[in-house]
Amino acid sequence: MEARILKPEEYFIDEEPYYQPVGDEIEVFEAAYRNQLPVLLKGPTGCGKTRFMEHMAWRLKRPLITVSCHDDLTASDLVGRFLVKGGETVWVDGPLAAAVRAGAICYLDEVVEARKDTTVVIHPLADDRRVLPMEKIGELLEANADFCLAISYNPGYQSVLKDLKQSTRQRFVALEFDYPDVALEQKIIENEAEVVPEMAQRLVKFAHMTRNLKGSGLDEGASTRLLVHAAKLIHDGVDPVVACRASIAQALTDDTDMLTAVNELSASLF
């Protein structure tokens, strides 16, 4: 396998990502960053956690290296491994090690999806030591002063097997996210998709209808992200009922009866 070297300098965010704060999350994150404390973001899918991280990386002027965690993610995927480059075997830093060296922000998205033995590798980085053991090359990598570790997870999806270990979570400053209130969510949709206020208002109302079905057939209601998707289709000329079916109903469930019910809700509004 040819080595692909990750270059943190390519992960700066030059333009301000649109983000509407819902509380004091920006001030808390900035204080945590100044004090070299890691941050845990909790909240449902699509409520704005990733956009918040992009916004903070832009505000702090640091590269943002994001890792989407999954069942097969190994410690080597984060720390690094030996690979072939130009016919020679060389060590190549993984995204976490590259962020630690460069003073970037490393964001482990949906960290509970990673294997338990993988998440343990972040423990020495998430306490006062701020070091990353790299056993394969015998190096104890000290974090750059600007390095920041952030992780996220959705407590709504947690199970006994997917919960975040106490030994991990108690190392982090925690910020809880949820869907914005009605007025703010409407403002976000108007800004992101350039739809008229009346359309944004109807989409938010539809979202609340689906969120009321959580636990009664749906695992989750429509997220702000899905509303933005629907609004963009509508802005592009797609019929609102069709847009809601394609970007919201089909994303929420595969159950035929629930699909029918969700589609009837949107048809009643548009």
Disulfide bonds with the S-S distance in Angstrom:
none
